[in-house]
Amino acid sequence: IHGGCWLNAYDIRHSFPLGTALAAAGYAVWSLEYRRSGDVGGGWPGSLEDIRQGIAFTSSLEDYPVDLDRLVIMGHSAGGHLALLAATEAENIHAVVGLAAITDIVEYSRGENSCQTATLDFMGGTYEDNPAAYEAANPVGKSLAPNTTLLHGNMDAIVPLEQSQLSAAATVVIDGAGHFDWVHPGTAAYHVLLSTLEDIFQQ
């Protein structure tokens, strides 16, 4: 699930290099597009509803040579936020991987960088405007899916490293990695992702 601050300025092409590299590594990649802020029906909760439908559609792939018993939901940044939420509801999920994922949307919305301020567009206002919506959209406090791993770089200037600290998840921090290293094949962070996936599929 691609990131891009939930904004319709960033579409599925944002994650094309990553998806292509993972497919070349032997993984069956189902890359999901979804309505985003600026799209009719996008934002909260429409963006998550689209992700739910995309995951549900995998049940129709039984005639394809993919192992539907070992589905991994993975998302980068804002896509990681949606991945974590969707995985709390989905059935038969083998694992979840968040790449520089936004895990506490309430705290994130109070930041001042361009992606943090875009949270208000996604949610339709501040936490004080609609606390119930923020609580529904917040992975913090929810029962995470089993086998959840958060990968984060300590040089991330878009999603603070503190967002990777969820007690129910395993966290791997990469020294020197920035926010976009996870979606650029060939980086040290990408190779950590590959080794993480290898470990997951050996379980």
Summary of the structure (lengths in Angstrom):
residues: 203
radius of gyration: 15.7
end to end distance: 22.8
largest distance: 47.8
contacts: 671
relative contact order: 0.15
helix: 39%
strand: 13%
